[in-house]
């Protein structure tokens, strides 16, 4: 938006989404990039009705009743664009048709991490979107975002408690598990109590829990059970009054409440980086819903020292729908379609899901025994699919040195290499002893050509301005923390 209006100031843009929380969140994100943006909001839920500004952030339910008031628009941006139905009589289709009656050349740009719909397949094959023009959600791109620190990896955990032994017992309506039938089968006291005990056990050192339930009553029962176990917890769903739901979410985001249980409210778009545990007690046949739920935990949170997000998959969605960076993309529905199973390998030592052909558990390092044949060789694999090392050569524009210290640990130097749009870092520890100190001394010798390294971090920082800047670095990018392998001067 900023780029467009700075180059073509007369452009008029409308940005739409489906819930007030996303409208407010997205508008605020734009203001952080451009404080003086000529921005207005049109949302009944937010009690704002601006139609004049060049940039309007609006709710589709509010905008659809007065499309004519927005006049000429050159661009329409839709957040969570997978929610647009291909049917002609829907709200989005109505708004698009009316705006194009004013400007036939208006472009519609969709933003989503899940460009597909249950029963429809890719939304780029539909009546609105023609192409995917920029994709960061593919297998390699997703892994690279994790490697570069833009996302944190979700760590999938196979749980002892199983909500449903045989999913064939659950009715299917329009390609998804029937929610009333699902809740009736899943919402059983012994199962809920067992699952909550596992959540408390696994989450003892996790600070911020997001829990997905299979229904409204199920959400209430989970929250009640966790509360009885001493967990500060709240619940949100469609029967909670809007103001009260907002207050509960604010309390959760402020860190006053450790856990929030939800049904149908926090599956899409919620931006709360500290979430480091997700418990999934909701079965689904929707790849979109599955990826969106797990995606809530992939945002990095340096302030809370978050390194990953633990995903407790009581619903066995991992086995049914595959990894979120390489999921089973839904096809156009055909009569008689039966959902398949994504083969996985469960580590007997730590319980984490792994690629079906993994030889070593990526979480704990357990070496799987060799097998001559896999029983199931279909589709997709673990929650985050792994691959062979990817090493890139990156041109260095500048290097920044900062003092970095974790609580209770000696200080280090954080070296940040700015390489175009990418940032790669390494940590040099002169005072940690052992291998870390030897590595720091080798690093100093390689960068300065001097034999004697400073004894402390603070002493080394006095000289870093004199260190030469490498022209290029080699980086192993597809690992949890990208590793700088060598330097070229």
Backbone torsions as a table, in degrees:
resi	resn	phi	psi	omega
1	UNK	NA	-45.5	179.4
2	UNK	-62.2	-44.3	-179.1
3	UNK	-61.0	-45.0	-177.7
4	UNK	-63.8	-50.1	-174.5
5	UNK	-71.2	-27.2	177.4
6	UNK	-74.5	-29.3	178.4
7	UNK	-88.7	-36.0	-178.4
8	UNK	-131.0	81.7	-170.9
9	UNK	-59.1	-19.6	-176.1
10	UNK	-90.1	0.3	177.9
11	UNK	-67.0	145.8	178.2
12	UNK	-122.7	129.4	-169.8
13	UNK	-125.6	140.9	173.4
14	UNK	-126.0	129.4	-177.1
15	UNK	-116.0	119.2	-173.5
16	UNK	-118.3	149.1	171.1
17	UNK	-154.8	-173.6	-165.3
18	UNK	-107.0	-13.7	-179.0
19	UNK	-134.0	150.5	-174.6
20	UNK	-64.9	-31.8	-179.5
21	UNK	-61.3	-39.6	179.2
22	UNK	-72.0	-36.3	177.3
23	UNK	-58.6	-50.9	-178.0
24	UNK	-64.1	-44.0	-178.8
25	UNK	-63.4	-46.5	-177.9
26	UNK	-67.2	-40.1	177.9
27	UNK	-62.6	-40.8	-179.3
28	UNK	-67.1	-36.3	178.0
29	UNK	-63.1	-39.2	178.8
30	UNK	-67.2	-39.3	179.6
31	UNK	-63.7	-32.6	178.1
32	UNK	-67.4	-30.1	177.2
33	UNK	-81.2	-28.9	-172.1
34	UNK	-149.8	85.2	-173.9
35	UNK	-56.8	-30.7	-176.3
36	UNK	-98.6	20.6	-178.6
37	UNK	-60.0	136.0	177.8
38	UNK	-78.6	79.6	-168.5
39	UNK	-115.5	138.8	173.2
40	UNK	-129.8	160.6	-179.9
41	UNK	-122.3	136.8	175.0
42	UNK	-125.1	101.8	-177.4
43	UNK	-157.1	123.6	177.7
44	UNK	-63.6	-38.6	-178.7
45	UNK	-64.4	-31.0	179.4
46	UNK	-96.2	1.0	177.6
47	UNK	57.3	39.8	175.8
48	UNK	-131.3	136.5	-175.4
49	UNK	-138.2	65.3	179.5
50	UNK	-93.6	126.4	177.5
51	UNK	-119.7	-1.6	-169.0
52	UNK	-93.7	-38.2	-171.4
53	UNK	-59.8	152.7	177.3
54	UNK	-60.3	-29.2	178.1
55	UNK	-118.4	122.0	178.0
56	UNK	-120.7	128.2	169.9
57	UNK	-103.1	121.2	-174.2
58	UNK	-136.6	162.9	173.6
59	UNK	-95.5	133.9	-174.6
60	UNK	-60.0	-37.2	-179.2
61	UNK	-66.1	-31.4	179.6
62	UNK	-80.7	-41.0	-174.2
63	UNK	-70.7	-33.7	-171.2
64	UNK	-60.9	-25.2	-177.9
65	UNK	-84.1	-9.3	-177.3
66	UNK	-147.7	47.1	-175.5
67	UNK	-58.4	-37.1	-176.7
68	UNK	-58.9	-27.5	-176.9
69	UNK	-66.3	-18.8	-176.8
70	UNK	-89.4	-8.3	173.5
71	UNK	60.1	-140.4	-176.7
72	UNK	-75.8	129.3	174.2
73	UNK	-133.5	133.4	-178.3
74	UNK	-89.1	-34.6	-178.8
75	UNK	-131.9	140.5	171.8
76	UNK	-122.8	118.2	177.5
77	UNK	-103.9	131.2	-179.6
78	UNK	-118.7	116.9	175.2
79	UNK	-83.9	144.2	-173.9
80	UNK	56.9	54.3	-172.1
81	UNK	-67.2	-14.8	177.2
82	UNK	-66.5	-13.1	179.5
83	UNK	-79.6	-10.2	178.8
84	UNK	-72.8	122.7	179.4
85	UNK	-82.8	146.4	177.3
86	UNK	-74.4	-8.4	-178.7
87	UNK	-70.4	144.8	-171.6
88	UNK	-75.1	-24.3	-172.9
89	UNK	-97.6	21.4	-179.4
90	UNK	-89.0	169.9	-176.5
91	UNK	-62.8	-47.4	-179.6
92	UNK	-62.1	-43.5	-179.9
93	UNK	-62.7	-37.5	178.7
94	UNK	-63.5	-46.3	-179.4
95	UNK	-64.0	-44.3	-179.9
96	UNK	-61.0	-45.4	-178.9
97	UNK	-61.4	-44.0	-177.8
98	UNK	-70.3	-39.1	178.5
99	UNK	-68.6	-35.3	178.5
100	UNK	-75.2	-16.8	172.8
101	UNK	-68.0	-28.7	177.1
102	UNK	-85.2	-45.0	179.5
103	UNK	-131.8	96.4	-178.3
104	UNK	-60.1	-19.9	-177.5
105	UNK	-94.7	7.9	178.6
106	UNK	-60.0	132.1	178.4
107	UNK	-96.1	140.7	177.2
108	UNK	-109.6	120.6	-178.4
109	UNK	-116.2	122.4	-179.6
110	UNK	-102.6	142.1	177.1
111	UNK	-120.5	127.6	178.8
112	UNK	-166.1	152.0	172.3
113	UNK	-90.6	-6.4	-177.5
114	UNK	-134.4	82.0	-173.9
115	UNK	-80.9	51.8	179.0
116	UNK	-154.3	160.7	-179.9
117	UNK	-131.5	146.0	176.9
118	UNK	-59.3	124.4	178.6
119	UNK	84.2	-8.5	-177.7
120	UNK	-113.3	-30.3	-173.2
121	UNK	85.5	-152.7	-178.6
122	UNK	-64.2	134.3	-179.0
123	UNK	-72.3	-14.7	176.3
124	UNK	-73.4	-8.6	175.6
125	UNK	-96.0	8.4	-175.0
126	UNK	-96.5	-168.1	-175.6
127	UNK	-79.2	-13.3	-175.7
128	UNK	-103.3	-54.9	-175.1
129	UNK	-96.4	136.3	-176.7
130	UNK	-103.2	-27.0	-174.2
131	UNK	-150.2	154.5	164.7
132	UNK	-96.1	109.9	-171.4
133	UNK	-92.5	-19.5	-178.9
134	UNK	-152.1	119.4	-170.6
135	UNK	-127.9	116.4	173.7
136	UNK	-110.4	11.2	-174.2
137	UNK	-105.8	1.8	177.0
138	UNK	-70.1	171.1	-176.2
139	UNK	-55.7	-55.3	-177.1
140	UNK	-69.7	-39.9	-178.7
141	UNK	-64.3	-42.7	-179.5
142	UNK	-62.6	-45.5	178.9
143	UNK	-63.2	-36.2	179.9
144	UNK	-68.5	-36.8	176.7
145	UNK	-61.5	-38.3	176.2
146	UNK	-66.6	-45.8	-177.7
147	UNK	-61.0	-35.3	-177.2
148	UNK	-88.9	0.0	174.5
149	UNK	88.9	5.4	178.0
150	UNK	-77.3	-24.6	174.6
151	UNK	-131.7	158.3	171.0
152	UNK	-108.4	151.2	-176.5
153	UNK	-76.3	137.7	168.4
154	UNK	-80.2	133.5	-180.0
155	UNK	-105.6	110.7	-174.2
156	UNK	-82.0	135.7	-178.2
157	UNK	-120.8	126.9	175.6
158	UNK	-80.5	122.7	-173.2
159	UNK	-98.0	150.1	177.6
160	UNK	-67.5	-40.3	-179.1
161	UNK	-76.1	131.9	177.8
162	UNK	-120.2	126.8	-175.8
163	UNK	-67.2	-44.3	-177.3
164	UNK	-138.0	124.7	179.2
165	UNK	-74.1	-38.7	-176.1
166	UNK	-130.7	104.2	-176.0
167	UNK	-70.4	-14.0	179.3
168	UNK	-66.8	-14.9	178.0
169	UNK	-76.9	-14.0	-177.2
170	UNK	-92.4	133.0	177.8
171	UNK	-65.1	150.0	177.1
172	UNK	-117.1	127.8	179.1
173	UNK	-124.2	121.1	179.2
174	UNK	54.3	39.6	175.0
175	UNK	83.8	0.7	-179.6
176	UNK	-128.2	154.3	176.7
177	UNK	-57.3	132.6	176.7
178	UNK	-63.0	121.0	-170.6
179	UNK	-65.6	-38.5	179.0
180	UNK	-65.4	-43.2	179.9
181	UNK	-67.8	-40.3	179.8
182	UNK	-61.5	-48.3	-178.6
183	UNK	-63.4	-39.7	-179.6
184	UNK	-60.2	-39.4	-177.5
185	UNK	-79.5	-36.6	-173.9
186	UNK	-83.3	-37.8	-171.2
187	UNK	-79.6	74.9	-179.5
188	UNK	-121.5	130.7	-173.0
189	UNK	-52.6	-50.8	-178.4
190	UNK	-59.8	-38.0	179.7
191	UNK	-67.6	-44.6	-180.0
192	UNK	-62.7	-44.1	-179.9
193	UNK	-62.7	-44.6	179.7
194	UNK	-61.9	-43.8	179.3
195	UNK	-64.0	-43.3	-179.2
196	UNK	-63.9	-37.2	177.0
197	UNK	-61.5	-42.3	178.4
198	UNK	-65.7	-39.3	177.9
199	UNK	-59.4	-46.0	-179.1
200	UNK	-64.8	-40.3	179.6
201	UNK	-64.6	-49.7	-175.6
202	UNK	-72.9	-28.8	-174.2
203	UNK	-97.2	17.8	-174.8
204	UNK	-57.6	-33.0	-178.5
205	UNK	-108.2	13.0	178.6
206	UNK	-99.0	139.8	-169.5
207	UNK	-95.2	-24.8	-168.8
208	UNK	-141.6	109.4	-172.8
209	UNK	-107.9	134.5	172.9
210	UNK	-120.7	125.4	-172.9
211	UNK	-123.7	131.2	179.7
212	UNK	-105.9	129.5	-178.8
213	UNK	-109.2	172.3	-178.8
214	UNK	-99.2	10.2	178.5
215	UNK	173.1	171.0	-177.5
216	UNK	-65.5	-49.8	179.5
217	UNK	-63.7	-38.9	178.3
218	UNK	-60.1	-41.9	178.7
219	UNK	-61.1	-44.4	179.6
220	UNK	-62.9	-40.7	-178.3
221	UNK	-68.7	-38.5	177.3
222	UNK	-63.1	-45.9	-179.5
223	UNK	-61.7	-43.3	179.5
224	UNK	-62.4	-40.2	-179.4
225	UNK	-66.9	-44.9	178.9
226	UNK	-64.1	-39.1	178.6
227	UNK	-61.3	-40.0	179.5
228	UNK	-66.7	-18.5	178.4
229	UNK	-94.7	8.3	174.9
230	UNK	89.6	14.0	179.9
231	UNK	-93.4	133.1	173.4
232	UNK	-73.3	111.5	-170.7
233	UNK	-141.0	149.0	172.0
234	UNK	-133.0	173.3	-176.2
235	UNK	-138.0	146.7	176.9
236	UNK	-142.2	139.3	177.9
237	UNK	-164.7	-176.7	-170.6
238	UNK	-69.4	-17.1	-179.8
239	UNK	-89.8	-4.7	175.0
240	UNK	-82.5	128.1	178.0
241	UNK	-53.3	145.9	-172.5
242	UNK	-54.8	-47.8	-178.5
243	UNK	-63.6	-40.2	-179.9
244	UNK	-67.3	-40.9	177.9
245	UNK	-61.9	-40.6	177.9
246	UNK	-62.0	-43.4	-179.8
247	UNK	-64.8	-39.0	179.7
248	UNK	-65.7	-41.7	179.5
249	UNK	-66.6	-38.8	177.9
250	UNK	-62.9	-40.7	178.7
251	UNK	-64.4	-39.5	177.8
252	UNK	-64.6	-45.9	-179.0
253	UNK	-67.6	-27.2	179.3
254	UNK	-79.8	-3.9	179.3
255	UNK	83.0	9.2	179.4
256	UNK	-77.7	-21.4	-179.4
257	UNK	-126.6	134.0	-174.8
258	UNK	-78.4	-37.3	-172.6
259	UNK	-131.3	146.0	174.0
260	UNK	-132.5	128.5	177.5
261	UNK	-102.4	134.9	-177.8
262	UNK	-139.6	157.7	169.4
263	UNK	-133.3	112.2	174.3
264	UNK	72.0	12.2	-176.6
265	UNK	-112.6	-32.9	-171.6
266	UNK	-121.4	28.9	-178.3
267	UNK	-83.9	-20.6	-173.3
268	UNK	-134.7	127.7	165.2
269	UNK	84.1	-15.6	-178.2
270	UNK	-61.3	129.6	-176.2
271	UNK	-112.6	91.1	177.1
272	UNK	-136.5	88.0	-172.6
273	UNK	-53.6	-33.1	-176.0
274	UNK	-66.3	-9.7	-179.3
275	UNK	-56.8	116.5	-178.1
276	UNK	-123.0	4.1	172.7
277	UNK	-144.1	128.8	174.6
278	UNK	-122.5	123.9	175.8
279	UNK	-108.8	120.2	-176.1
280	UNK	-104.4	105.8	175.1
281	UNK	-112.9	32.3	178.5
282	UNK	-127.3	114.5	175.2
283	UNK	-78.2	143.6	177.4
284	UNK	-149.9	152.5	171.0
285	UNK	-102.8	3.3	-176.5
286	UNK	-95.5	114.5	175.6
287	UNK	-60.4	-39.7	179.5
288	UNK	-57.8	-50.1	-179.0
289	UNK	-62.3	-42.1	-179.2
290	UNK	-61.7	-49.8	-179.0
291	UNK	-64.5	-40.7	179.8
292	UNK	-64.0	-40.9	-179.8
293	UNK	-62.5	-51.7	-178.3
294	UNK	-66.0	-32.6	-179.6
295	UNK	-61.0	-20.0	178.7
296	UNK	-62.3	-21.2	-176.6
297	UNK	-102.2	4.9	-174.4
298	UNK	-90.8	-2.5	-178.9
299	UNK	-77.8	133.5	178.7
300	UNK	-71.9	151.5	179.5
301	UNK	-142.0	80.0	-178.3
302	UNK	-57.8	-31.7	-177.3
303	UNK	-62.1	-32.2	-178.6
304	UNK	-101.4	8.2	179.9
305	UNK	59.4	29.2	179.4
306	UNK	-68.6	131.1	179.7
307	UNK	-110.8	-25.3	179.6
308	UNK	-160.6	-178.1	176.3
309	UNK	-129.6	122.2	178.5
310	UNK	-78.5	126.5	-179.8
311	UNK	-113.2	114.1	179.7
312	UNK	-97.1	102.3	-171.5
313	UNK	-96.5	79.5	177.4
314	UNK	-69.4	-20.4	-174.5
315	UNK	-87.5	-7.3	-177.5
316	UNK	60.3	30.2	177.6
317	UNK	-66.4	-30.8	179.2
318	UNK	-57.6	-44.2	-177.6
319	UNK	-71.0	-28.9	-175.6
320	UNK	-86.2	-35.6	-169.1
321	UNK	-120.0	-11.5	174.7
322	UNK	89.7	-173.0	-176.9
323	UNK	-75.6	153.2	-175.6
324	UNK	-75.5	-17.4	176.8
325	UNK	-95.9	-1.0	176.4
326	UNK	-155.6	58.6	-171.8
327	UNK	-78.6	172.8	175.0
328	UNK	-77.8	100.8	-177.8
329	UNK	-66.2	127.2	-178.9
330	UNK	-65.2	144.0	175.8
331	UNK	-99.8	168.8	171.1
332	UNK	-62.0	130.8	-171.7
333	UNK	-67.2	136.1	173.4
334	UNK	-120.1	150.0	-178.6
335	UNK	-60.7	130.9	177.1
336	UNK	89.1	5.4	178.8
337	UNK	-61.6	135.8	177.4
338	UNK	-120.4	129.5	-179.7
339	UNK	-63.3	137.6	178.6
340	UNK	-88.1	-170.8	179.9
341	UNK	-124.3	133.3	178.3
342	UNK	-89.6	118.7	-175.8
343	UNK	-69.7	138.7	179.1
344	UNK	-139.1	166.3	175.6
345	UNK	-122.0	120.2	-176.7
346	UNK	-97.0	124.9	-178.4
347	UNK	-68.6	123.8	-180.0
348	UNK	-71.5	-13.3	-176.9
349	UNK	-90.6	-44.3	-177.0
350	UNK	-118.3	-9.5	176.0
351	UNK	81.4	11.2	-176.9
352	UNK	-86.7	143.2	175.1
353	UNK	-70.7	138.6	176.8
354	UNK	-131.1	165.3	172.8
355	UNK	-53.4	143.3	-177.5
356	UNK	-59.8	-27.6	-178.9
357	UNK	-105.4	15.3	179.7
358	UNK	-64.4	141.3	175.2
359	UNK	-101.5	-21.5	179.7
360	UNK	-135.2	136.7	177.8
361	UNK	-66.4	126.4	-177.8
362	UNK	-69.9	-16.3	-176.6
363	UNK	-90.3	-50.4	-173.5
364	UNK	-115.1	-9.0	178.1
365	UNK	88.0	4.7	178.4
366	UNK	-58.2	133.9	179.7
367	UNK	-91.3	117.4	179.3
368	UNK	-71.0	140.0	175.0
369	UNK	-66.2	147.4	-178.8
370	UNK	-70.5	140.1	175.2
371	UNK	-125.7	148.6	-176.8
372	UNK	-81.5	-24.6	-175.6
373	UNK	-154.4	140.0	173.8
374	UNK	-93.1	135.6	-179.1
375	UNK	-67.8	-34.3	-174.5
376	UNK	-125.1	119.6	-176.4
377	UNK	-118.3	20.3	-177.4
378	UNK	-75.8	175.5	173.3
379	UNK	6.1	-102.7	-162.8
380	UNK	-117.4	178.2	-153.7
381	UNK	-130.7	-112.2	-175.3
382	UNK	-96.9	176.9	-174.8
383	UNK	-61.4	-36.6	170.5
384	UNK	-128.4	112.3	-177.5
385	UNK	-74.8	137.5	-178.9
386	UNK	-103.3	164.3	179.8
387	UNK	-148.3	177.7	178.8
388	UNK	-66.3	158.3	-178.5
389	UNK	-56.2	137.2	174.0
390	UNK	-111.6	119.9	179.8
391	UNK	-113.9	127.7	-179.7
392	UNK	-118.7	153.5	171.1
393	UNK	-100.3	124.0	-175.9
394	UNK	-122.2	128.5	175.9
395	UNK	-74.8	132.8	-175.1
396	UNK	-97.7	123.5	175.3
397	UNK	-87.7	-41.2	178.2
398	UNK	-159.0	164.2	179.4
399	UNK	-128.3	136.1	178.8
400	UNK	-122.6	135.0	179.7
401	UNK	-112.3	127.8	178.6
402	UNK	-131.7	148.5	173.5
403	UNK	-76.1	129.7	-176.1
404	UNK	-131.1	132.2	-178.1
405	UNK	-147.0	128.0	173.0
406	UNK	-91.6	154.3	-176.3
407	UNK	-59.2	127.1	177.3
408	UNK	81.4	3.3	-178.1
409	UNK	-117.6	154.8	174.7
410	UNK	-64.4	157.8	-180.0
411	UNK	-71.7	160.3	175.7
412	UNK	-134.8	170.7	169.8
413	UNK	-102.5	124.3	172.6
414	UNK	-93.5	118.9	-180.0
415	UNK	-102.3	119.9	-178.1
416	UNK	-111.8	121.0	179.0
417	UNK	-101.6	115.6	179.0
418	UNK	-90.8	114.7	-175.0
419	UNK	-126.1	86.3	-176.8
420	UNK	62.5	-122.6	179.6
421	UNK	-84.0	-5.7	-174.7
422	UNK	-105.3	150.2	176.0
423	UNK	-127.7	123.2	177.4
424	UNK	-117.4	142.5	-175.7
425	UNK	-130.2	154.4	169.2
426	UNK	-144.1	155.6	-174.7
427	UNK	-117.1	127.0	-175.8
428	UNK	-110.3	115.8	-171.0
429	UNK	-113.7	97.1	-179.3
430	UNK	-77.6	-21.4	-169.0
431	UNK	-114.8	9.2	-175.9
432	UNK	-87.9	-14.4	179.2
433	UNK	79.8	166.6	174.3
434	UNK	62.8	-140.6	-175.6
435	UNK	-63.4	-36.6	-177.9
436	UNK	-61.2	-42.1	-179.8
437	UNK	-70.8	-39.8	176.8
438	UNK	-60.2	-42.7	178.9
439	UNK	-62.7	-39.0	178.9
440	UNK	-64.8	-40.7	179.4
441	UNK	-66.6	-40.0	177.4
442	UNK	-64.0	-40.1	178.7
443	UNK	-62.0	-44.3	-178.7
444	UNK	-63.0	-41.7	-179.7
445	UNK	-65.6	-40.9	-179.3
446	UNK	-65.5	-34.0	-176.5
447	UNK	-86.7	-24.6	-174.6
448	UNK	-114.9	-23.8	-174.7
449	UNK	79.3	2.8	179.9
450	UNK	-94.0	149.6	-177.9
451	UNK	-82.4	-37.1	-172.5
452	UNK	-94.5	119.9	178.0
453	UNK	-90.8	151.4	176.8
454	UNK	-61.2	149.6	-178.1
455	UNK	-77.3	-22.8	-175.4
456	UNK	-131.7	162.0	177.1
457	UNK	-63.0	-46.6	-177.6
458	UNK	-62.0	-36.3	178.3
459	UNK	-67.3	-41.0	-179.7
460	UNK	-64.4	-36.7	-178.0
461	UNK	-63.9	-20.7	178.5
462	UNK	-68.6	-22.6	-173.0
463	UNK	-109.1	-6.2	-171.5
464	UNK	-64.2	-26.9	179.2
465	UNK	-65.9	-17.1	-179.4
466	UNK	-93.2	-6.1	-176.7
467	UNK	-74.5	140.1	178.2
468	UNK	-69.4	149.1	179.3
469	UNK	-93.0	122.3	178.9
470	UNK	-63.8	147.2	177.5
471	UNK	-75.1	-34.1	-176.4
472	UNK	-152.7	150.5	175.2
473	UNK	-128.7	152.4	171.7
474	UNK	-101.5	130.4	-173.8
475	UNK	-130.9	131.3	170.9
476	UNK	-84.9	108.0	-167.2
477	UNK	-95.7	-28.1	-172.9
478	UNK	-94.8	56.7	171.3
479	UNK	-137.4	168.7	-172.6
480	UNK	-52.7	-47.2	174.2
481	UNK	-120.9	110.9	-179.5
482	UNK	-50.9	137.1	-175.3
483	UNK	-110.6	125.5	175.3
484	UNK	-77.7	118.0	-173.2
485	UNK	-92.6	-37.9	-178.5
486	UNK	-159.5	169.4	-174.9
487	UNK	-131.2	143.8	175.4
488	UNK	-120.9	130.6	-178.9
489	UNK	-109.4	NA	NA
